[in-house]
Amino acid sequence: MPRQEEDASVPRGTIRTCIHCALLALLLGGAHSWAQNTRPGDHETVEQLVQQIKQLQQQDLDLQARIKILEGQQQATRVTEADTASPPAPPQDAEKAPPPQEAPQHDWKDLRGMQWRGFGEFNYKVLDQRQPELGTDGFVPGSAGNFYSGDFDLFISARMSDKSSVVAEVAFGELDHQTFSVDLERFLVHYEFSDYFKMSFGRYQTGISYFNTEFRSAKFLLTTADRPLVAQFADEGGLLPTQAVGVSITGLVPSGKLGMNYLFEYGSSDTVRPDINGSGEVNDENNGNHINVGFFIRPEAFSGLQIGGSFYHDKVSNSTVPSPVRIDQTIVNAHVVYVAHGIEFLNEGFLLRHWPENSSITFNTPAFYSQFSKRFAHIRPFFRYQYANANIQNLFFEDVGLRYGPSFGARYDFSDSIAFKAQLDHTVRKDQPDLNGLQMQIAFAF
C-alpha cells in the first residue's frame, strides 16, 4: 500500500495523543533540569526551551492540517467508488422529484446540421398602357397594374464533412390567376479538393454572366426591384440559358496578387422561355449539352474590382417544328464590376450568336446593362441602363426586337432583414409605343 494511504489511515486521536505526551515529557524534563541547574540570571536556557515548545506547537498544527487533507481525499475516493458500484436510484415520487429543467432554446435555422434561410417579397406594378408586356412574376399581362407576391425562396445547406456539402434552393413562384409553382432552382453536391479545385454536381445556375453567378433568385439580395432583361431567368423571359444540370468546376489559378479564378461547366440546360410581350407563347429551346468556360481576376491592389468573361456553346432546336433544324448557339460575355465602400458599379456586355446548320444565315443579338448605386446610411439610390437588339426573324427572340432605356429609383433598408424599393422604368421599343412603368416592392429575409 502506498505511503500516503498509510498516513491517511492512522487515527487522528492517536497522533494527537503522541504529540501531547512528547510535549509533556519535554516540559517535565526541561523543568527538572532547570530546577537542578538553573542559576540566578541564567535566562538563555529558558528562552531555548520556550522556542522549542513553539516549534513543536507549529509542527502539531501543520500535521493536523495535513491529516485533514488526506482524510478528505480518502473520503472522496470512497464516495466515488460507492457511486460506481451502487445500482440506479429508485424513481422518486412526483412530489419529491426535483423540478424539470427548462429545455434550451433551439435555433430552427440549424435543424439537424442543416442551415437554412428564407426570402420573400410583395410587389405592386403599374404600366402606362394595357398592351400586354412582361407577363411574368405574377403580373397580369394586359392590366394597367396589380399586386403580386413574387417568389418565396428557401436556401438550404448542410455540411457532410470538412470538404463536402450540399446546397439547395427551392422557389415558390406566383403565376397568372394567383396560382403558384415550385421550382428547384439549385441542388448541388459540393466537394473541395483544395482552393484550386472545387467540384459541384447537380442543378446549378450557369456562370454565363456575373449577375447570374453572384445573385440568386431572392429579390432581397438585389439592389433593384428586378434583374436586367438579358440576365433575367429564362423561365421569366430572360435571354440566357440560366440553369442547367451537370458538373461545375471552379478554383484559383496560381497568379499571385492578380487573383485569377477559373470556371468550367459541362451540362444540359433545357431552356423553356415565355415571350415577354405577354402573348402566352412559349419557346422550348431543346438544348443539347453545353460547355462554358470562364475566367476572372480580383487584383489585390484594387479591392472590390473584378474583371472577367466567359464563352458558352451548345446546340438548340425549336421543338414546335416537326423536323427541327439544329442551331449552333454561342454566347460571349465580358464584365467589369466594382463593389466596395458602399459603391456598386456593374457593367456587362453579351453577344448571342445563332447559326442554323447547313445555312449561311447568322443571327447576332448584342445586349448589355450598366448599373450604379451608392449607399447613404439606410438609403441606396440606383440607376440602370439596359439594351438588347434581337432580329425579329430569330425564332427564339422574335418577341424582343430592339429595346433599351433607363431605370432609376432607391432602396431603403428598414433593418438588416426588411427593405423597400421603388423603381421607375422607361423602355423604348422598336415599332411600338414607349413603355413606362412603376414598381414598388417589400423584400424581406428571415
RAPE-V957564 format. One line per field, one symbol per residue. phi: phi as a letter, one per 30 degrees, with the letter a starting at -180 (. if undefined). psi: psi as a letter, one per 20 degrees, with the letter a starting at -180 (. if undefined). A space follows every 10 residues. Layout:
BEGIN
phi->???
psi->???
END
This chain:
BEGIN
phi->.ddddddddd dddddddddd dddddddddd ddddddcdce idcddddddd dddddddddd dddddddddd dddddddddd dddddddedd dddddcdddd dddddcdddb chiccbbbba abbbbbcdac deahdbiidd djcdaadadi cccbcbbbcc adcbabbbbc cccdcdihcb bcbddbabcc bcdadcabcb bkcbddcdbd ddddccdddd dcdddbdded cddddbjdcc ddbablbbbb ldcebiddid bbbbbbabbd dcbddddidj dbccdhdcdc bbbbbabbdd dbdjcbbaaa bbbabbaddd debdcdcdcb bcbbbbbbba hicbbcbbbb bcbbbddhbc dbccbdaabb bbbbdbhccb dbbbbbbbbc dddddcbddd icaalcbbla cbcdadbbbc bbbcbbbcbd ibddccbbbb bccbbb
psi->pqhhhghhip phhgghgggg gggggggggh gghhhhipqp inighghggg ghggghghhg ghhghhgggh hgghhhghgg hhhhhqrqqq qrqhhiqqqq qpqqppoiin olippqqqqr qpqpppqjqj pppllrkipo qiqhqrqqib qoqpppqpph ahiqrppqpp poqpaqkkqq qppngqoqop pogaiiopqp pbprpqkhrg ghghpahphh iqgrirqqgh jqqhjjjriq niqrpbpppr rqpojcihlq qrpppoapon popqpijjii qpooilqaqr pppqqqqnph inpippparr pqpaprqoii pgnqpppppp ppqqqppooq kjpooppqqq opppopqkqj ppppnqqrqp ppqppodiqn qqpppqppoq piiohhkhig bpqrrrpqbq ppohaiipqp qppppopppp jqqqpqqppq poqrq.
END
